[in-house]
């Protein structure tokens, strides 16, 4: 089950729209202005070996920033790798659709396997794109990789020990 209520508004948009200041997240993580010059070599968390080289390149582009703000930890390797894989599958599908078009002609065969004509249909790469988009959005939300999802994350440190407020009766 998803989150209830309307989707969160990106923090910068909320500020521009004059949102309530007590609801504006001043501690949300912010990405760097530019990708790392060294290709992301400063992230101590390595991508899993099963990722393709192109997906590892995506990892190296985003992992340093995510690790720096504490969003990417050793526990998150598989989930972040799935996002990197979805990015590559999405890019592949877009490239194929750009070359082949969204609509294609397909040969129609009779029950004996002989061609009888053609039909027009949706390019199968649209299904790959839709599937990759769904995975992309799902995992992007988990890592705060969209402005709306990032507005729900906070880098601020909680005062005291976790659960301390639950024990304070006075």
DSSP file (Angstrom, degrees, kcal/mol; ACC not computed):
  #  RESIDUE AA STRUCTURE BP1 BP2  ACC     N-H-->O    O-->H-N    N-H-->O    O-->H-N    TCO  KAPPA ALPHA  PHI   PSI    X-CA   Y-CA   Z-CA
    1    1 A X              0   0    0      0, 0.0     3,-0.1     0, 0.0     0, 0.0   0.000 360.0 360.0 360.0 134.9    0.0    0.0    0.0
    2    2 A X        -     0   0    0      1,-0.2     2,-0.1     0, 0.0     0, 0.0  -0.061 360.0 -68.8 -78.4-177.9    1.4    3.4   -0.9
    3    3 A X        -     0   0    0      1,-0.1    -1,-0.2     2,-0.0     2,-0.2  -0.460  54.9-118.2 -71.8 145.1    1.6    6.6    1.1
    4    4 A X  S    S+     0   0    0     -2,-0.1    -1,-0.1    -3,-0.1     2,-0.0  -0.494  70.2  20.6 -84.3 154.8   -1.8    8.2    1.9
    5    5 A X  S    S-     0   0    0     -2,-0.2     3,-0.1     2,-0.0    -2,-0.0  -0.144 104.6 -27.6  84.8-179.4   -2.8   11.7    0.9
    6    6 A X  S    S-     0   0    0      1,-0.1     3,-0.1    -2,-0.0    -2,-0.0  -0.281  77.2 -90.6 -67.9 155.1   -1.5   13.8   -1.9
    7    7 A X        -     0   0    0      1,-0.1    -1,-0.1    -4,-0.0   142,-0.0  -0.319  51.6 -96.1 -63.4 147.0    2.1   13.4   -3.1
    8    8 A X        -     0   0    0     -3,-0.1     2,-0.4     1,-0.1    -1,-0.1  -0.319  35.3-124.0 -64.1 147.3    4.7   15.6   -1.3
    9    9 A X        -     0   0    0     -3,-0.1    -1,-0.1     1,-0.1     5,-0.1  -0.750  33.7 -99.2 -90.2 138.0    5.6   18.9   -3.0
   10   10 A X     >  -     0   0    0     -2,-0.4     4,-2.5     1,-0.1     3,-0.3  -0.296  34.3-120.8 -53.9 142.4    9.3   19.4   -3.7
   11   11 A X  H  > S+     0   0    0    136,-0.5     4,-2.4     1,-0.2     5,-0.2   0.897 111.1  51.1 -56.9 -45.6   10.7   21.7   -0.9
   12   12 A X  H  > S+     0   0    0      1,-0.2     4,-2.2     2,-0.2    -1,-0.2   0.880 111.4  48.8 -62.8 -35.8   11.8   24.4   -3.3
   13   13 A X  H  > S+     0   0    0     -3,-0.3     4,-2.3     2,-0.2    -1,-0.2   0.913 109.2  52.6 -67.6 -42.7    8.4   24.5   -4.9
   14   14 A X  H  <>S+     0   0    0     -4,-2.5     5,-3.3     1,-0.2     4,-0.3   0.889 109.8  49.0 -60.9 -39.9    6.8   24.7   -1.4
   15   15 A X  H ><5S+     0   0    0     -4,-2.4     3,-1.4     3,-0.2    -1,-0.2   0.939 112.1  48.0 -64.0 -47.3    9.0   27.6   -0.5
   16   16 A X  H 3<5S+     0   0    0     -4,-2.2    -2,-0.2     1,-0.3    -1,-0.2   0.842 110.7  51.7 -62.2 -33.8    8.1   29.4   -3.7
   17   17 A X  T 3<5S-     0   0    0     -4,-2.3    -1,-0.3    -5,-0.1    -2,-0.2   0.443 119.0-110.6 -84.4   0.3    4.4   28.8   -3.2
   18   18 A X  T < 5 -     0   0    0     -3,-1.4    -3,-0.2    -4,-0.3    -2,-0.1   0.852  51.1-177.7  75.8  34.7    4.5   30.2    0.3
   19   19 A X      < -     0   0    0     -5,-3.3     2,-0.1     1,-0.2    -1,-0.1  -0.147  41.7 -75.8 -62.8 161.1    4.0   26.9    2.1
   20   20 A X    >   -     0   0    0      1,-0.2     3,-1.6     3,-0.1     4,-0.4  -0.384  38.5-139.5 -60.2 128.5    3.8   26.7    5.9
   21   21 A X  G >  S+     0   0    0      1,-0.3     3,-0.8     2,-0.2    -1,-0.2   0.795 100.1  60.9 -64.8 -28.6    7.3   27.1    7.3
   22   22 A X  G 3  S+     0   0    0      1,-0.2    -1,-0.3     3,-0.1    -2,-0.1   0.633 107.4  46.6 -74.3 -10.0    6.7   24.5   10.0
   23   23 A X  G <  S+     0   0    0     -3,-1.6     2,-0.5     2,-0.1    -1,-0.2   0.411  88.7 101.3-107.1  -0.2    6.1   21.9    7.2
   24   24 A X  S <  S-     0   0    0     -3,-0.8     2,-0.9    -4,-0.4   -13,-0.0  -0.755  71.4-133.4 -91.1 127.5    9.1   22.8    5.0
   25   25 A X    >   +     0   0    0     -2,-0.5     3,-0.7     1,-0.2   128,-0.1  -0.688  26.0 176.8 -83.9 104.6   12.0   20.5    5.4
   26   26 A X  T 3  S+     0   0    0     -2,-0.9    -1,-0.2     1,-0.2   128,-0.1   0.551  76.3  56.8 -83.3  -7.7   15.1   22.6    5.8
   27   27 A X  T 3  S+     0   0    0    124,-0.1   128,-3.9   126,-0.1    -1,-0.2   0.080  70.9 135.4-113.2  22.9   17.4   19.5    6.3
   28   28 A X    <   -     0   0    0     -3,-0.7   126,-0.2   126,-0.3   123,-0.1  -0.444  62.9-102.0 -72.7 147.0   16.7   17.5    3.1
   29   29 A X        -     0   0    0    121,-0.3     2,-0.4    -2,-0.1    -1,-0.1  -0.374  35.6-152.6 -66.5 145.8   19.7   16.1    1.3
   30   30 A X        -     0   0    0     35,-0.1     3,-0.1    -3,-0.1     2,-0.0  -0.970  10.9-126.2-121.8 134.5   20.9   18.0   -1.7
   31   31 A X        -     0   0    0     -2,-0.4    31,-0.0     1,-0.1   114,-0.0  -0.348  37.3 -93.5 -72.1 159.2   22.8   16.5   -4.7
   32   32 A X        -     0   0    0      1,-0.1    -1,-0.1     2,-0.1     3,-0.1  -0.267  29.9-119.9 -65.1 159.7   26.1   18.0   -5.8
   33   33 A X  S    S+     0   0    0      1,-0.1     2,-0.3    -3,-0.1    -1,-0.1   0.816  94.1  18.5 -72.1 -30.6   26.0   20.6   -8.5
   34   34 A X  S    S-     0   0    0      0, 0.0    -1,-0.1     0, 0.0     3,-0.1  -0.965  90.5 -95.0-139.7 153.7   28.1   18.5  -10.9
   35   35 A X        -     0   0    0     -2,-0.3    26,-0.1     1,-0.1    27,-0.1  -0.332  59.1 -84.5 -64.9 152.6   29.1   14.8  -11.2
   36   36 A X    >   -     0   0    0     25,-0.4     3,-1.4    24,-0.2    -1,-0.1  -0.302  31.1-135.2 -60.3 139.4   32.5   13.9   -9.5
   37   37 A X  T 3  S+     0   0    0      1,-0.3    -1,-0.1     2,-0.1    -2,-0.1   0.795 103.4  55.6 -66.4 -28.5   35.5   14.6  -11.8
   38   38 A X  T 3  S-     0   0    0      1,-0.0    -1,-0.3     0, 0.0     3,-0.2   0.331 120.4-104.7 -89.3   9.4   37.0   11.2  -10.9
   39   39 A X  S <  S-     0   0    0     -3,-1.4    -2,-0.1     1,-0.2    -1,-0.0   0.675  72.5 -58.5  78.7  16.5   34.0    9.3  -11.9
   40   40 A X  S >  S+     0   0    0     21,-0.1     3,-1.2    23,-0.1    -1,-0.2   0.743  87.1 145.4  88.7  23.6   32.8    8.6   -8.4
   41   41 A X  T 3   +     0   0    0      1,-0.3    -2,-0.1    -3,-0.2    -1,-0.0   0.617  59.0  74.6 -71.0 -10.2   35.9    6.8   -7.1
   42   42 A X  T 3   +     0   0    0     18,-0.1     2,-0.6     2,-0.0    -1,-0.3   0.335  68.3 102.4 -89.4  10.2   35.5    8.3   -3.7
   43   43 A X    <   -     0   0    0     -3,-1.2    21,-0.1     1,-0.1    20,-0.1  -0.828  59.6-155.8 -91.8 123.0   32.6    6.1   -2.6
   44   44 A X  S    S+     0   0    0     -2,-0.6     2,-0.7    20,-0.1    -1,-0.1   0.607  72.9  85.9 -74.6  -9.2   33.7    3.3   -0.3
   45   45 A X  S    S-     0   0    0     27,-0.1     2,-0.2    18,-0.1    -2,-0.1  -0.831  72.2-148.5 -96.9 118.7   30.8    1.1   -1.3
   46   46 A X        -     0   0    0     -2,-0.7     2,-0.1     1,-0.1     3,-0.1  -0.539  18.8-110.1 -84.6 148.4   31.4   -1.0   -4.4
   47   47 A X        -     0   0    0     -2,-0.2    -1,-0.1     1,-0.1    31,-0.1  -0.421  45.0 -92.9 -70.4 153.2   28.7   -2.0   -6.9
   48   48 A X    >   -     0   0    0     29,-0.2     3,-1.3     1,-0.1    -1,-0.1  -0.313  31.0-119.2 -65.9 153.0   27.8   -5.7   -6.9
   49   49 A X  T 3  S+     0   0    0      1,-0.3    -1,-0.1    -3,-0.1     7,-0.1   0.731 106.8  67.5 -66.7 -22.7   29.6   -7.8   -9.5
   50   50 A X  T 3  S+     0   0    0      2,-0.0    -1,-0.3     0, 0.0     2,-0.1   0.649  77.3 102.9 -76.1 -13.3   26.4   -8.8  -11.3
   51   51 A X  S <  S-     0   0    0     -3,-1.3    31,-0.0     1,-0.1    30,-0.0  -0.412  77.7-116.0 -68.1 144.2   25.8   -5.3  -12.6
   52   52 A X     >  -     0   0    0      1,-0.1     4,-2.2    -2,-0.1     5,-0.2  -0.273  29.8-105.1 -69.3 166.4   26.7   -4.6  -16.2
   53   53 A X  H  > S+     0   0    0      1,-0.2     4,-1.9     2,-0.2     5,-0.1   0.899 122.5  52.3 -62.2 -40.1   29.5   -2.1  -16.9
   54   54 A X  H  > S+     0   0    0      1,-0.2     4,-1.6     2,-0.2    -1,-0.2   0.895 110.1  48.1 -64.2 -38.9   26.9    0.5  -18.0
   55   55 A X  H  > S+     0   0    0      1,-0.2     4,-2.4     2,-0.2    -1,-0.2   0.857 108.5  54.6 -69.0 -34.7   25.0    0.1  -14.7
   56   56 A X  H  X S+     0   0    0     -4,-2.2     4,-2.7     2,-0.2    -1,-0.2   0.857 104.6  54.8 -65.7 -33.8   28.3    0.3  -12.8
   57   57 A X  H  X S+     0   0    0     -4,-1.9     4,-1.3     2,-0.2    -2,-0.2   0.903 108.0  48.5 -64.3 -40.3   28.9    3.7  -14.5
   58   58 A X  H  X S+     0   0    0     -4,-1.6     4,-1.9     2,-0.2     3,-0.3   0.926 110.5  52.5 -62.8 -44.3   25.5    4.9  -13.3
   59   59 A X  H  X S+     0   0    0     -4,-2.4     4,-3.3     1,-0.2     5,-0.3   0.943 108.7  49.1 -54.1 -50.9   26.5    3.6   -9.8
   60   60 A X  H  < S+     0   0    0     -4,-2.7     4,-0.4     1,-0.2    -1,-0.2   0.755 109.3  54.2 -65.8 -23.8   29.7    5.6   -9.9
   61   61 A X  H  < S+     0   0    0     -4,-1.3   -25,-0.4    -3,-0.3     4,-0.3   0.886 124.8  19.4 -75.6 -39.3   27.9    8.7  -11.0
   62   62 A X  H  X S+     0   0    0     -4,-1.9     4,-2.0    -3,-0.3     3,-0.3   0.749 105.3  77.3-105.7 -28.7   25.4    8.8   -8.1
   63   63 A X  H  X S+     0   0    0     -4,-3.3     4,-3.0    -5,-0.3     5,-0.3   0.859  89.1  57.5 -58.1 -41.7   26.8    6.6   -5.3
   64   64 A X  H  > S+     0   0    0     -4,-0.4     4,-2.4    -5,-0.3    -1,-0.2   0.933 110.7  43.2 -58.1 -45.6   29.3    9.1   -3.9
   65   65 A X  H  > S+     0   0    0     -3,-0.3     4,-1.9    -4,-0.3     6,-0.2   0.932 115.5  48.3 -63.3 -45.9   26.6   11.8   -3.3
   66   66 A X  H  <>S+     0   0    0     -4,-2.0     5,-2.4     1,-0.2     6,-1.5   0.885 114.1  46.3 -64.8 -38.2   24.2    9.3   -1.8
   67   67 A X  H ><5S+     0   0    0     -4,-3.0     3,-1.3     4,-0.2    -1,-0.2   0.906 108.2  57.1 -68.7 -40.7   26.8    7.8    0.4
   68   68 A X  H 3<5S+     0   0    0     -4,-2.4    -2,-0.2    -5,-0.3    -1,-0.2   0.873 110.6  42.8 -58.6 -39.6   28.0   11.3    1.5
   69   69 A X  T 3<5S-     0   0    0     -4,-1.9    -1,-0.3    -5,-0.1    -2,-0.2   0.411 118.5-110.4 -90.7   3.6   24.6   12.3    2.7
   70   70 A X  T < 5S+     0   0    0     -3,-1.3    -3,-0.2    -4,-0.3    -2,-0.1   0.624  88.3 113.4  84.3  13.5   24.0    8.9    4.4
   71   71 A X      < +     0   0    0     -5,-2.4     2,-0.6    -6,-0.2    -4,-0.2   0.796  69.7  57.6 -87.2 -30.0   21.3    7.6    2.0
   72   72 A X        +     0   0    0     -6,-1.5     2,-0.2    -9,-0.2    -2,-0.2  -0.905  67.5 157.3-106.5 116.8   23.4    4.8    0.6
   73   73 A X    >   -     0   0    0     -2,-0.6     3,-1.5    -3,-0.1     4,-0.2  -0.708  59.3 -89.9-124.7 177.9   24.8    2.3    3.1
   74   74 A X  G >  S+     0   0    0      1,-0.3     3,-1.0    -2,-0.2     4,-0.2   0.815 125.4  59.5 -60.0 -29.6   26.0   -1.3    2.8
   75   75 A X  G 3  S+     0   0    0      1,-0.2    -1,-0.3     2,-0.1     4,-0.3   0.696 102.2  54.4 -71.0 -17.5   22.5   -2.5    3.5
   76   76 A X  G <> S+     0   0    0     -3,-1.5     4,-2.8     1,-0.2     5,-0.3   0.359  73.7 105.3 -99.6   4.3   21.2   -0.6    0.4
   77   77 A X  H <> S+     0   0    0     -3,-1.0     4,-2.5    -4,-0.2   -29,-0.2   0.909  82.1  44.0 -56.5 -50.2   23.5   -2.1   -2.2
   78   78 A X  H  > S+     0   0    0     -4,-0.2     4,-2.2    -3,-0.2    -1,-0.2   0.910 115.3  48.0 -64.9 -42.1   21.0   -4.4   -3.8
   79   79 A X  H  > S+     0   0    0     -4,-0.3     4,-1.6     2,-0.2    -1,-0.2   0.923 114.9  44.8 -65.6 -43.3   18.2   -1.8   -3.9
   80   80 A X  H  X S+     0   0    0     -4,-2.8     4,-2.3     1,-0.2    -2,-0.2   0.877 111.2  53.8 -69.1 -35.5   20.5    0.8   -5.4
   81   81 A X  H  X S+     0   0    0     -4,-2.5     4,-2.6    -5,-0.3    -1,-0.2   0.887 105.6  54.1 -63.4 -38.2   21.9   -1.7   -7.9
   82   82 A X  H  X S+     0   0    0     -4,-2.2     4,-2.2     2,-0.2    -1,-0.2   0.882 108.4  49.7 -63.2 -37.1   18.4   -2.4   -9.0
   83   83 A X  H  X S+     0   0    0     -4,-1.6     4,-2.2     2,-0.2    -2,-0.2   0.929 110.3  49.5 -66.2 -44.2   17.8    1.3   -9.6
   84   84 A X  H  X S+     0   0    0     -4,-2.3     4,-1.8     1,-0.2    -2,-0.2   0.908 111.4  49.7 -60.0 -42.5   21.1    1.5  -11.6
   85   85 A X  H  X S+     0   0    0     -4,-2.6     4,-2.5     1,-0.2    -1,-0.2   0.899 109.2  51.6 -62.7 -41.7   20.0   -1.5  -13.7
   86   86 A X  H  X S+     0   0    0     -4,-2.2     4,-2.4     1,-0.2    -1,-0.2   0.875 106.2  55.1 -64.0 -36.9   16.6    0.1  -14.3
   87   87 A X  H  X S+     0   0    0     -4,-2.2     4,-2.3     2,-0.2    -1,-0.2   0.930 110.8  44.8 -60.2 -45.5   18.3    3.2  -15.5
   88   88 A X  H  X S+     0   0    0     -4,-1.8     4,-2.6     2,-0.2    -2,-0.2   0.916 113.3  49.2 -67.5 -43.9   20.3    1.3  -18.1
   89   89 A X  H  X S+     0   0    0     -4,-2.5     4,-2.4     1,-0.2    -1,-0.2   0.890 111.5  51.0 -62.4 -38.0   17.3   -0.8  -19.2
   90   90 A X  H  X S+     0   0    0     -4,-2.4     4,-2.3    -5,-0.2    -2,-0.2   0.925 110.5  47.8 -63.9 -45.8   15.3    2.4  -19.6
   91   91 A X  H  X S+     0   0    0     -4,-2.3     4,-2.2     2,-0.2    -2,-0.2   0.900 111.5  51.1 -63.2 -41.0   18.0    4.0  -21.7
   92   92 A X  H  X S+     0   0    0     -4,-2.6     4,-2.4     2,-0.2    -2,-0.2   0.935 110.5  48.6 -60.5 -46.6   18.2    0.9  -23.9
   93   93 A X  H  X S+     0   0    0     -4,-2.4     4,-2.6     1,-0.2    -2,-0.2   0.904 110.8  50.3 -62.6 -41.9   14.5    0.9  -24.5
   94   94 A X  H  X S+     0   0    0     -4,-2.3     4,-2.3     1,-0.2    -1,-0.2   0.910 110.1  50.7 -63.0 -41.6   14.4    4.6  -25.3
   95   95 A X  H  X S+     0   0    0     -4,-2.2     4,-1.8     2,-0.2    -2,-0.2   0.921 111.6  47.2 -63.0 -43.9   17.3    4.1  -27.8
   96   96 A X  H  X S+     0   0    0     -4,-2.4     4,-3.2     1,-0.2     5,-0.4   0.911 112.8  49.1 -63.8 -42.0   15.5    1.2  -29.5
   97   97 A X  H  X S+     0   0    0     -4,-2.6     4,-2.3     1,-0.2    -1,-0.2   0.863 108.1  54.4 -66.1 -34.9   12.2    3.1  -29.7
   98   98 A X  H  < S+     0   0    0     -4,-2.3    -1,-0.2    -5,-0.2    -2,-0.2   0.899 116.9  37.5 -63.9 -39.9   14.1    6.1  -31.1
   99   99 A X  H  < S+     0   0    0     -4,-1.8    -2,-0.2    -5,-0.2    -1,-0.2   0.900 129.9  28.9 -77.2 -42.6   15.5    3.9  -33.9
  100  100 A X  H  < S-     0   0    0     -4,-3.2    -3,-0.2    -5,-0.2    -2,-0.2   0.685 103.6-124.7 -97.4 -20.9   12.4    1.7  -34.5
  101  101 A X     <  -     0   0    0     -4,-2.3    -1,-0.1    -5,-0.4    -3,-0.1  -0.026  25.4 -88.4  89.8 159.7    9.5    3.9  -33.6
  102  102 A X  S    S+     0   0    0     20,-0.1    21,-2.9    -4,-0.1     2,-0.4   0.732 113.1  50.3 -78.1 -23.0    6.7    3.2  -31.1
  103  103 A X  E    S+A  122   0A   0     19,-0.2     2,-0.3    -6,-0.1    19,-0.2  -0.951  70.4 178.4-119.9 137.2    4.5    1.5  -33.7
  104  104 A X  E     -A  121   0A   0     17,-3.0    17,-2.8    -2,-0.4     2,-0.5  -0.893  30.0-114.2-133.6 162.6    5.7   -1.3  -36.0
  105  105 A X  E     -A  120   0A   0     -2,-0.3     2,-0.4    15,-0.2    15,-0.2  -0.845  32.0-165.3 -95.9 133.7    4.4   -3.6  -38.6
  106  106 A X  E     -A  119   0A   0     13,-3.4    13,-2.5    -2,-0.5     2,-0.3  -0.935  21.6-116.4-120.5 143.0    4.3   -7.3  -37.7
  107  107 A X  E     -A  118   0A   0     -2,-0.4     2,-0.4    11,-0.2    11,-0.3  -0.565  25.6-144.0 -75.2 138.2    3.9  -10.3  -40.0
  108  108 A X  E     -A  117   0A   0      9,-3.1     8,-3.5    -2,-0.3     9,-1.1  -0.890  15.6-160.9-104.8 134.9    0.7  -12.3  -39.4
  109  109 A X  E     -A  115   0A   0     -2,-0.4     6,-0.2     6,-0.3     2,-0.1  -0.857  11.3-130.3-116.2 149.1    1.0  -16.1  -39.9
  110  110 A X    >   -     0   0    0      4,-2.7     3,-2.2    -2,-0.3    -1,-0.0  -0.266  45.3 -85.3 -84.8-177.8   -1.8  -18.7  -40.5
  111  111 A X  T 3  S+     0   0    0      1,-0.3    -1,-0.1     2,-0.1    -2,-0.0   0.674 129.5  56.7 -66.0 -15.1   -2.1  -21.9  -38.5
  112  112 A X  T 3  S-     0   0    0      2,-0.1    -1,-0.3     0, 0.0     3,-0.1   0.380 120.2-107.3 -93.6   2.6    0.4  -23.6  -40.8
  113  113 A X  S <  S+     0   0    0     -3,-2.2     2,-0.4     1,-0.3    -2,-0.1   0.613  75.1 136.6  84.0  12.8    3.1  -21.0  -40.2
  114  114 A X        -     0   0    0      1,-0.1    -4,-2.7     2,-0.0    -1,-0.3  -0.761  61.3-108.4 -94.5 139.3    2.8  -19.3  -43.5
  115  115 A X  E     +A  109   0A   0     -2,-0.4    -6,-0.3    -6,-0.2     3,-0.1  -0.419  37.6 173.1 -65.7 135.5    2.7  -15.5  -43.7
  116  116 A X  E     -     0   0A   0     -8,-3.5     2,-0.3     1,-0.3    -7,-0.2   0.457  57.0 -57.0-120.7  -6.2   -0.7  -14.1  -44.6
  117  117 A X  E     -A  108   0A   0     -9,-1.1    -9,-3.1     2,-0.0    -1,-0.3  -0.990  58.9 -78.5 160.2-159.9   -0.3  -10.4  -44.2
  118  118 A X  E     -A  107   0A   0     -2,-0.3     2,-0.3   -11,-0.3   -11,-0.2  -0.910  24.7-163.3-134.8 161.7    0.8   -7.7  -41.7
  119  119 A X  E     -A  106   0A   0    -13,-2.5   -13,-3.4    -2,-0.3     2,-0.4  -0.962  22.3-121.3-139.6 158.2   -0.7   -5.9  -38.8
  120  120 A X  E     +A  105   0A   0     -2,-0.3     2,-0.3   -15,-0.2   -15,-0.2  -0.852  43.1 153.8-102.0 136.3    0.3   -2.7  -37.0
  121  121 A X  E     -A  104   0A   0    -17,-2.8   -17,-3.0    -2,-0.4     2,-0.2  -0.943  46.3 -70.3-153.6 173.9    1.1   -2.9  -33.3
  122  122 A X  E     -A  103   0A   0     -2,-0.3   -19,-0.2   -19,-0.2     2,-0.2  -0.478  54.6-108.4 -70.6 134.8    3.0   -1.4  -30.4
  123  123 A X    >   -     0   0    0    -21,-2.9     3,-2.3    -2,-0.2     4,-0.5  -0.449  23.3-129.7 -61.8 130.8    6.7   -1.9  -30.4
  124  124 A X  T >> S+     0   0    0      1,-0.3     4,-1.3     2,-0.2     3,-0.9   0.747 103.9  72.3 -57.6 -23.0    7.7   -4.5  -27.7
  125  125 A X  H 3> S+     0   0    0      1,-0.2     4,-2.6     2,-0.2    -1,-0.3   0.734  84.7  67.4 -66.0 -20.0   10.3   -2.0  -26.5
  126  126 A X  H <> S+     0   0    0     -3,-2.3     4,-2.5     2,-0.2    -1,-0.2   0.873  99.5  50.0 -66.3 -33.7    7.5    0.1  -25.1
  127  127 A X  H <> S+     0   0    0     -3,-0.9     4,-2.3    -4,-0.5    -2,-0.2   0.893 110.1  49.5 -68.9 -39.2    6.8   -2.7  -22.6
  128  128 A X  H  X S+     0   0    0     -4,-1.3     4,-2.7     2,-0.2     5,-0.2   0.923 112.1  49.1 -63.5 -43.4   10.4   -2.8  -21.6
  129  129 A X  H  X S+     0   0    0     -4,-2.6     4,-2.8     2,-0.2    -2,-0.2   0.926 111.1  48.9 -61.8 -45.8   10.4    1.0  -21.2
  130  130 A X  H  X S+     0   0    0     -4,-2.5     4,-2.1     2,-0.2    -1,-0.2   0.907 113.4  46.8 -61.9 -42.0    7.2    0.8  -19.0
  131  131 A X  H  X S+     0   0    0     -4,-2.3     4,-2.1     2,-0.2    -2,-0.2   0.927 114.1  46.9 -65.5 -45.5    8.7   -1.9  -16.8
  132  132 A X  H  X S+     0   0    0     -4,-2.7     4,-3.0     1,-0.2    -2,-0.2   0.889 110.7  53.6 -64.6 -38.9   12.0   -0.1  -16.4
  133  133 A X  H  X S+     0   0    0     -4,-2.8     4,-2.9    -5,-0.2     5,-0.2   0.912 107.6  50.7 -60.5 -42.9   10.2    3.1  -15.7
  134  134 A X  H  X S+     0   0    0     -4,-2.1     4,-2.2     2,-0.2    -2,-0.2   0.929 114.5  42.9 -62.4 -45.2    8.2    1.4  -12.9
  135  135 A X  H  X S+     0   0    0     -4,-2.1     4,-2.5     2,-0.2     5,-0.3   0.906 113.4  53.4 -66.5 -40.7   11.3    0.0  -11.3
  136  136 A X  H  X S+     0   0    0     -4,-3.0     4,-2.5     1,-0.2    -2,-0.2   0.945 112.5  43.0 -57.8 -51.0   13.1    3.3  -11.8
  137  137 A X  H  X S+     0   0    0     -4,-2.9     4,-2.0     2,-0.2    -1,-0.2   0.898 113.1  53.0 -64.9 -40.8   10.4    5.3  -10.0
  138  138 A X  H  X S+     0   0    0     -4,-2.2     4,-1.1    -5,-0.2    -2,-0.2   0.952 117.4  35.2 -60.7 -51.4   10.0    2.7   -7.2
  139  139 A X  H  X S+     0   0    0     -4,-2.5     4,-1.3     1,-0.2    -1,-0.2   0.830 112.2  60.1 -76.7 -30.8   13.7    2.7   -6.3
  140  140 A X  H  <>S+     0   0    0     -4,-2.5     5,-2.9    -5,-0.3     4,-0.4   0.904 104.4  51.9 -60.4 -39.8   14.3    6.4   -7.0
  141  141 A X  H ><5S+     0   0    0     -4,-2.0     3,-0.9     1,-0.2    -1,-0.2   0.876 105.0  55.6 -64.0 -37.0   11.7    7.2   -4.4
  142  142 A X  H 3<5S+     0   0    0     -4,-1.1    -1,-0.2     1,-0.2    -2,-0.2   0.801 114.4  39.1 -67.3 -28.1   13.5    5.0   -1.8
  143  143 A X  T 3<5S-     0   0    0     -4,-1.3    -1,-0.2    -3,-0.4    -2,-0.2   0.316 112.3-113.7-105.2   7.5   16.7    6.9   -2.3
  144  144 A X  T < 5 +     0   0    0     -3,-0.9    -3,-0.2    -4,-0.4     6,-0.1   0.869  64.1 149.1  66.6  36.2   15.2   10.4   -2.5
  145  145 A X      < +     0   0    0     -5,-2.9     2,-0.3    -6,-0.2    -4,-0.2   0.358  54.5  62.9 -89.2   6.6   16.2   10.8   -6.2
  146  146 A X  S  > S-     0   0    0     -6,-0.4     4,-2.8    -5,-0.1     5,-0.2  -0.935  90.6-116.8-122.6 153.8   13.3   12.9   -7.1
  147  147 A X  H  > S+     0   0    0     -2,-0.3     4,-1.4     1,-0.2  -136,-0.5   0.887 114.5  48.9 -57.0 -40.4   12.6   16.4   -5.7
  148  148 A X  H  4 S+     0   0    0      1,-0.2     4,-0.4     2,-0.2    -1,-0.2   0.928 114.9  43.4 -66.6 -44.1    9.3   15.3   -4.1
  149  149 A X  H >4 S+     0   0    0      1,-0.2     3,-1.2     2,-0.2     4,-0.4   0.859 110.1  56.8 -69.5 -34.5   10.8   12.2   -2.5
  150  150 A X  H >< S+     0   0    0     -4,-2.8     3,-1.5     1,-0.3  -121,-0.3   0.828  95.4  66.0 -65.2 -30.9   13.8   14.1   -1.3
  151  151 A X  T 3< S+     0   0    0     -4,-1.4    -1,-0.3     1,-0.3    -2,-0.2   0.708  96.8  56.6 -66.0 -17.4   11.6   16.5    0.5
  152  152 A X  T <  S+     0   0    0     -3,-1.2     2,-0.3    -4,-0.4    -1,-0.3   0.598  94.4  83.0 -87.4 -12.0   10.6   13.7    2.9
  153  153 A X    <   -     0   0    0     -3,-1.5     2,-0.4    -4,-0.4  -126,-0.1  -0.665  61.2-164.2 -93.6 148.5   14.2   12.9    3.8
  154  154 A X        -     0   0    0     -2,-0.3  -126,-0.3  -126,-0.2    -3,-0.0  -0.997  20.7-167.4-134.6 136.0   16.0   14.9    6.5
  155  155 A X        +     0   0    0   -128,-3.9  -127,-0.1    -2,-0.4    -1,-0.1   0.489  56.4 117.1 -94.1  -5.7   19.7   15.1    7.3
  156  156 A X        -     0   0    0   -129,-0.2     2,-0.4     1,-0.1    -2,-0.1  -0.292  69.1-118.2 -63.8 146.0   19.1   16.7   10.7
  157  157 A X        -     0   0    0      1,-0.0     2,-0.3     0, 0.0    -1,-0.1  -0.707  23.8-122.9 -87.8 135.4   20.3   14.8   13.7
  158  158 A X        -     0   0    0     -2,-0.4     2,-0.2     1,-0.1     4,-0.1  -0.567  31.3-112.1 -74.8 136.8   17.6   13.8   16.2
  159  159 A X  S    S-     0   0    0     -2,-0.3     5,-0.1     2,-0.0    -1,-0.1  -0.476  75.9  -8.1 -70.8 139.7   18.2   15.1   19.7
  160  160 A X  S    S-     0   0    0     -2,-0.2     2,-0.2     4,-0.1    -2,-0.1  -0.147 106.9 -30.5  75.6-169.8   19.0   12.5   22.3
  161  161 A X  S >  S-     0   0    0      1,-0.1     3,-2.1     2,-0.0     4,-0.4  -0.507  75.2 -89.1 -82.2 150.7   18.9    8.7   22.0
  162  162 A X  T 3  S+     0   0    0      1,-0.3    -1,-0.1    -2,-0.2    -2,-0.1  -0.397 115.5  13.1 -58.9 132.0   16.4    7.0   19.7
  163  163 A X  T >> S+     0   0    0     -2,-0.1     4,-0.9    -3,-0.1     3,-0.8   0.436  88.4 124.1  82.8  -0.9   13.2    6.3   21.6
  164  164 A X  H X> S+     0   0    0     -3,-2.1     4,-1.1     1,-0.3     3,-0.8   0.887  70.5  56.0 -60.1 -39.9   14.2    8.6   24.5
  165  165 A X  H 34 S+     0   0    0     -4,-0.4    -1,-0.3     1,-0.2    -3,-0.1   0.770 101.4  58.7 -65.5 -23.9   11.0   10.7   24.0
  166  166 A X  H <4 S+     0   0    0     -3,-0.8    -1,-0.2     1,-0.2    -2,-0.2   0.791 108.5  44.5 -73.8 -26.8    9.0    7.5   24.5
  167  167 A X  H << S+     0   0    0     -4,-0.9     2,-0.7    -3,-0.8    -2,-0.2   0.634  89.0  98.2 -91.5 -15.1   10.5    6.9   27.9
  168  168 A X     <  +     0   0    0     -4,-1.1    -4,-0.0     1,-0.2    -1,-0.0  -0.648  39.0 166.3 -79.8 111.6   10.2   10.5   29.2
  169  169 A X              0   0    0     -2,-0.7    -1,-0.2     1,-0.1    -4,-0.0   0.393 360.0 360.0-102.9   1.2    7.1   10.7   31.3
  170  170 A X              0   0    0      0, 0.0    -1,-0.1     0, 0.0    -2,-0.1   0.437 360.0 360.0-113.7 360.0    7.8   14.1   32.9
